């Protein structure tokens, strides 16, 4: 063994000791902070697209909303391969099987980019039908096509960035993930006005800025994979075996279902809202972006818990898994309650930031924002339970939790409440789904925690 290999082995051994012996709350918050920064800044640059495009008109804002489910599909594929491989990597590192972890890292990364390249090519070929299928009206369609085409071109790199981010987090290297993701996000915020206004590219400029920034992120994340005992991405480790893909499926299907159904639900919402005009689609688009940002802190806490959960579950330290889980549930619930209170109180001026000259968008958006605030604290238990079961490889429980909001409850709520109440019914569907998902998560969580006690 070379000196360099010995150093990496020592670093991994030290990481294992730290992950299985250090105080759980301190570990979770140590990993949660960079994860929260990633989510907050990512949410911020998603809002930046909406903010800068807002000056181009209501239909242009609607186009960003139309593209939202496509972005969700891209993220879904990234989370599928990233969390599917990452969950396995963390368990194998916890069991000190480094070679298996290295093969999984390369397999997840390269397969994700190849899969997304095929889907992107199909999307570019069918651009107009795709935009219409996503819910674009005749007035929004030209803007939507301009925005979507560059997103599709850069989608393989976007997926690669998400995969690398997840893999680094699950190795307990959240700081490297934070540097990579936030660098691209901050760059995007500066490139948006440059491309949209200075270069005069309009809506195309917003999507082009996203792709350039994501490419920079991917490069930085790749470099981070070779730093301080992390699992490097090497083509020689690419192992497209049935067993590896089975593990990716087990660990990634809950994330794919969660993100994929979110995309389907957004498309359905766009079609329901489209009946009430571009203002309804624009308002719902703004609300979605705001809540992506508002929920970033909770997701960051959950992502901080996942490597702790994976390492300790692999090492059979079930007491530490449960301790970390309840700490995250308490912290996220309190945080979301405070966020919901602030957002509900300041809802009108928050919506006005994006479309100050359109009172109808402000009116519709304010109602949607306040309705969503009612259920926001309930989402903490659902998300934390989902992340715990997913990391433990309990695909049935994790998949059920992943599909509960967008699949089991949201879509039926839309089809029931929209005909009864009109546009307010569309807006009420999300909080109703959140609350029902909370009550479903309770017995699943109790069962999983008891199973660890019995093991």
Secondary structure, DSSP 8 states (H G I E B T S, - for coil): --HHHHHHHHHHHHHHHHHHHS-HHHHHHHHHHHHHHHHHHHHHHHHHHHHHHGGG-HHHHHHHHHHHHHHHHHHHHHHHHHHHHHHHHHHHHHTT-HHHHHHHHHHHHHHHHHHHHHHHHHHHHTHHHHHHHTT--HHHHHHHHHHHHHHHHHHHHHHHHHHHHHHHHHTT-HHHHHHHHHHHHHHHHHHHHIIIIIS--THHHHHHHHHHHHHHHHHHHHHHTTSTT-----GGG----HHHHHHHHHHHHHHHHHHHHHHHHHHHHHHHHHTT-HHHHHHHHHHHHHHHHHTHHHHHHHHHHHHHHHHHHHTT-HHHHHHHHHHHHHHHHHHHHHHHHHHHHTHHHHHHTT-TT-HHHHHHHHHHHHHHHHHHTTHHHHHHHHHHHHHTT-HHHHHHHHHIIIIIIIHHHHHHHHHHHTHHHHHHHHHHHHHHHHHHHHHHHHHHHHHHHH-
